[in-house]
Amino acid sequence: MIYQEVKLSDIIIPKFHALFNDVDHMHQILTSGRAGTKSSYMGILSDYLIAGEAGTAVVIMRKHHVKLEKTVFKECLRAMKRLKLNKKYFKITKKPMRITNLKNSNTIYFTGSDSVDDTKGMIDENNAIKLVVLDELTEFFDKGEGEDEINNIVATFVRGNDKDFRMLYLYNPPKNPKAPINEWCHKMEQRNDCIHIHVTYQDVPVSWLGQKLIDEANAMKQADEKMYNWIWLGKSVGLDDLIYYMFNPEKHVVDPKKSIAYDLLFVGIDAGQLNATTYEAYGLDFYNKKFQGLFEYYHSGRDTGVQKSPSEYAGDFRDFIDSIYDTFGEMPVYACIDPSAVGLAEEIKRVCPEVIFPKIDNTVDLGISRVQKLLIFYVLKLSIYQKELEKEMYLYSYDPDSIDKGKEKPIKQNDHCQDATRYAVMGAWDYIVNMLPMLND
């Protein structure tokens, strides 16, 4: 059988019950903190629509194609299990990414919005599009054209699909109350054809989430209530001018030589000409679940009046890691370098052929968010030998004008050691994430 009887109230939370069949509000905005189940609701609604009345299509979008398979596509496959739909009655393909009901040809289309051509002409010839989902809506503002792009998408799909047509928008609110997406949401709330529902993990039965997740949320609440309010409750808590406001030298700065042996070594590298070039070394300590600062190299051509060439900096890097070998023993070394510092990277590869260069994601806000989480849970520790980095912890700040404009940007001062640390964290993230509570980006 393609269908088995399922009670919808058993698989979606009460806050979504009335919304499920709501076709009066064309614009439906769902926001949440962590584990609010809005994505699982989206998958269930999408699958339910194509499993039902013939002549139905659904379009699910993210800003970028590359993120579709592991997120919304995977969520719709999970939803098929929750709805007890037999997959053999559906054609499921990745190229093109679609889920089609073989009984009635109803289809879910998955697409990105990397260019205007992605949505142009995406009209199902045989089925009316009943639902368009924009997932992770913040990406349309951070990496796209924001409200203008959304309006163009709505105009593309509503034409000829006005009967029972719905737009479903999903996102976790950013910290900044003045962020453009928050302003857009406030504007949409004034419309009669829009409904906004905000949920948190507290709206979800504990049996669905598991006690461990609840414990992790409570652990963050104890460690940093402001961060808890943002991550778990989805509140736009505002931004402190000081980026790493949670830094406490009494708890975050230790003598690395008093720890046990380290498993892997990561060196964050921020390169400059007149500006400082700095190496921040960290050791992964799997046993104690720490990303421990070890040593620091810092040279400023502007402050010293002495400029160095890439080959000289590479020689200094050789001496730097040799001193770490002497202190902590031989271990694999990962050089996490500013992606723009190609010349220095090539020189280091020449004199340090054993060093591994992982690919670094240089997304600043993501990197800052990860460093903040590590500080909150005391996974990231600084060394007593990282003096310049410690100084920057008290100075690294957001530009207040950028906060007011809703596009917060760090001031490009007192950031050289911070950038090197961010690169090291990003390079080691696949290891570090397992040391944290149940948090995703």
N, C-alpha and C positions, 0 to 999 in steps of 0.2 A: 504493500500500500504506500502511496505517496504521502498520505496524511495520517496522523494519529491524533487523537483528541488531547489538547493541551489547554490548561487553564492559564490565560495570559497573566492573571493577577499573581500566579505562582512564579513568574519569570521576569516581571518588571515591577519596579517599586511603586508604592501608592501614589507618589507625586506625579507619576507619568500616566496614571490610569485614564484620566479624563482627556489627556492630550492625544492618546492613541488614535481616536476616531475624530479628532477635532479638525474639520476642514473649513471652519469659519475664519480661523486665523491663518492667513496665508504665510505670514512670517512667524516662525517659531524658534526662539532663541533658548538654547540650553547651556547654562554655565554651571561649573562645579569646582570643587576642590578635588584632591586625589580620591579615587575610588568612589566617585559619585554615580557610576554605572550609566552615564549618558551615552557612552559608545556602544555598550551592549544593547541599550534601548534602540539606538539607531539601527544596529544590525537586525534586531528582531522586527522592527517596523518595516524595514526594507524587504526582508525575506517574506514577511507576511503579505505584503502588497503583491509581490509577483507570484506568490502561491495561490492567490485568490482569483478574483474576477479577471477574465481575459481582457486584453487590450490595455495592459498596464506596463509602464516602464519606470525605472528609477535611475537617477544619475547621482553618483557619489564622487565628490571632488576633494582633492587636496591641492595646495598650491603647487607642489612638485610631484611629478609622476613617480619618482624613485621611492617615495614614501608610501605608496599605495598598498603594495603587497603585504607588508608586515603590519599594517594598521587596519584600515577599513576593510580591505579584502579579507584578511584573516578574521576580523570581527564578524563579518557576514557568514563565513564558514562555521564559526562557533555558534552563531544564532540558528543555523540549520539544525544543529544538535538539540538546542534548547526547544525549538519548535517541533522536534521529532520528524523532520522532513527527510525523506529517503533520497540520498544524493544521486542514486542511479537514475532518478527521474529528472535530473538537471544536467545541463551541459555546463561544465565549469572550465574556463580557459584563462590563461594568463596573457596570451598574445593573440588577439586583443584580450584585455582583462574584462571578463564578463561572467555572469551567472544567468543562465537561460533556463526557464521552465519548459521542458520538452513537450509537456501536455498542451500548453496554450501559447507558447512563444514569448511570454512575459520575460523581460530582461532587466537585470541591473548592469549598468555601464559604469566603469570606474575610469576616471580621467584626472589629469592634472590641469593646471592653469598656467603652465610655463610661458605660453604665448597665446595671443588672441585666436590663433587658428585651432587651438585645442577644443574650443567650445563652438566655434562657428560651424553651423550645419549639423551639429550633433542632435538631430531630431529623428526619433524612431518613426519610420514610415507607417508602421502598422499599429503601434501602441501609443496611447496618450501618456505623456510623462506626468505622473501623479506626485512625484517627490524628487526634489533636488537637495542634496546634502552638501554643505560646505563644512568639512571637518578641519579642526585646528585653525579656526578662523584668524587667529592672531598672525599666522604666516601671510595672509593676504594683505595685512597692514604692514608687517615688518619687512616683507620681501616683495611686496606687490604694490598696487596702486590704491589699496584700501577701499574706501567707500565707492569710488568711481568704478573700480573693478567689479565689486559686488553688484552694483547697479547694472552694469553691462551683462553680467551673468544672468541676473533676474530677467532682464529684457529679452535675452536670447531664448530662455526656456518658457517663459509665461505665454509667449505668443502661440496661440492655438492650443494651449494646454490649461485654459483657465478653469475648467470644471474640476473641482476637488484638488486643485494644484496647491502644493505646499513647498515652502523653502524651510529647511531645517539647518540652523547654524549652531555649531558646537565649539566651545573654547573654554579654557581656564583663564580667568581674568588676570591680567598682568598686575604687578605691584602698584604701578603708578595710576592713581585715580584719574589723572589727566591724559592717560594714553589715548590715542585716537580711537581705538576699538571701544573703549569705555564710553567715549563721547558719542560714538555711533550708536551704541546700545541704548544710551539715555534718549537719544533722538527717536530711535525706533519704538521705544516704550510709549511714546506719545500717540502712536498710530492705533486706530481702532482695529486694524487687521493684524496686529502683532501681539504676541504673548511671550513673556520672558519667565522662565522657571529656573531657579537656582537650587541646586541640591548639594549635599555633602555626604560623606561616608556615614554620618549619623542618621541619614534617611534610609539606610540600607540595613536589612536584617543582619545581625552579627553572624548568623549561620551561613550567609552567603559569602561573607568576607573572611571569616576565620578570626579567632581571638588574637592570633599573632599580629595581624594587621592593626587591630585596635590598640594593641600594646605598643606597636611602633609609632602610631599617631600620638599616643600619650607620652612616649619617650621624647618626641620632638617638642611637645607642649612643655614638658619639664625643662628641656634644654634651652628653648628659645620660643617663647609664646608668639612673638610677632611672626616668625617664620612659619610656625604652626598655623596661624590664622590665614596666612597666604596659601601655603601648600595644601593643607588639609581642609580648610574651610572655604578656600577660594575667595578670600576677601582682598580687595585692593587696599593694602595696609599703608601705602605710601613708601617713599624712599628716604633713607637717611643720606645726608650729604656724604658722610664717611662710608665708604663702600664696605669695609670689613669692620663694622661697628661691634661685632661679636668677639673681636680679638682681645684676649686677656693674657698678658705676658706671664702671669703666675701659673696659668694652666697650659699655655700653648708653647712655651719656650723651655727646652730641656737640653741636657748634655747628651748628645747622641752616642757617646762612647760608653754610656752606662747601659745601653740596650743590648739585646742579644744580636747575633749576626743577622745581616740583612740578606734577603733573597734575590732581589734585583735592584739595579741602580739606574735611576733616571736623572738626567741633567737637563734642566730647562735653560735655553740659550736665547738671550735677547741681544741683538747686535746693533751697534751704532758707530758713527764716525766721530763727530764731535760729542754726541750723546754717549752715555755709558754703554759699554758692553759688559754683560754680566752672565755668570754661570751659577745656577742654583741647583745643588745636588741633593737628591732625595733617595732614601732607601726604603724599599717595600719590606715591611715586617709582617708576614702573613700570620705568624703565631699570635702577636699582640694586636693585629688589625690596625696597623699604623702606617702612615706615609710620612716618614721621619726625615726632616731636614738634616743635612750632614755638614757640608761646607759651602762656601761662597767665594766666587771670584768677581771682582768689580774693578773696572778701569774706565775712567772718564777722561776722554781727550780734552774736553773743555776745562775741567777742573785742574788737571795736571799739566796742561800745555804740551803734552806728548801724545801724538797720534800714532796709532799702530796699524799696520797693514793686516789683511786677512791671514796671511801666512804667519805673522807674529802672534796673532790671537790664537791661531791653530796650535802653535807651539806652546802657548800658555795653557791651552786646553789639555794637551798631552801631559804637561806637568801636573795639572789640576787632577786629572783622573788617576795618574800614577800615585799621587799623595793619598788618594782615597783607597787605592789598592793596598798601599802600605799600612793604612790604618785599619781597614775593615776586611781585607782579603779580596782575592780575585772573584769577580762576579760579572754576569752579562751587563753591558752598559748600553742604555738607550739614550740617544741624543735627540732631544725634543726642541727643535730650533724654529725660530721665526721663519715662516714659509718664504718670506721675501729675501732672506739672507742666503742667497744661492752661493755666492762666492765663498763665504765663510764655511758653509756646509761642505763644499768641494775640498777646501783646504784641510778641514778636519778629517774627512774621509781619507785623504792622502797620508796623513801622519798617524791616524788612528784607524787602521783598516778593520779592527775588531769591533768597532762601535756600530750599533744598529740605529738607523734613522726611521722611526715610525712616522706615518703620515699624520700631520697635526691639523685638527679642525681649529681654525683661528676665529671662530665666532665669539666675539668678546663677551656678549651678555650670557651666553651659555657657559663659557669658561668661568666667569665671575660667579654665576649661580652654583657651579660645582665646587669651587673653592669655598664659598660660603657654607655649603652643606658640610664639607669636611671639617671646617672650623667649629661649626655648631656641635658636631658629634665627637670632636676631639680626635678625629682620625688623622688630620693634618697637624703635625707638630713642627715648629721651627727649632733650629739649632741655636745654641748660644754663640755659634760662630757666624751666623747669618745676620750680622749687625746692620748692614744697609737695608736688607729686607725688613727687619724689625722697625727701622725708622720709617719706612714707607707705609707700614701698617697704620700709622697714626696720621698719615697725610693723604693717602690715595682716596680721591673724592670724585663725586659726580659734579658736573657743571650745573649749578642751581638753575640757570636759564633754560638748560635742556630739559630739566625735570618739569619746569613750568609749561614747556611746550609739548610735553608728553613723549619726547624722544630722548630719554636720558642717555647721556654720554659721559664717560670718565674724562676728567681733565687730563690732558697729556703732559702731566708733570708727576714726579715722584712715582713713576710707573715702570721703571726698567726691571727692577727685581720682581715686581708684581707680574709683569708680562712673562718673565722667565718661569716663574712659579706656575702661572696659568698654563704655559706650554707643557711643563712637566706633568701637571695634573691631567691635561687632555691626553697626553701620550700614554699615561698609565691607567686611564680610566677603566678600561676593560677588566683590570685587576682590582682597582680600588672599589668599584661599584659593589663588589661582593662583600666588602667590609662595612657597608652602610646598611641601615634599616631598609625596609622595602620601598625604596624610592626610585622612580624613573624620572627622566628629564621632563 
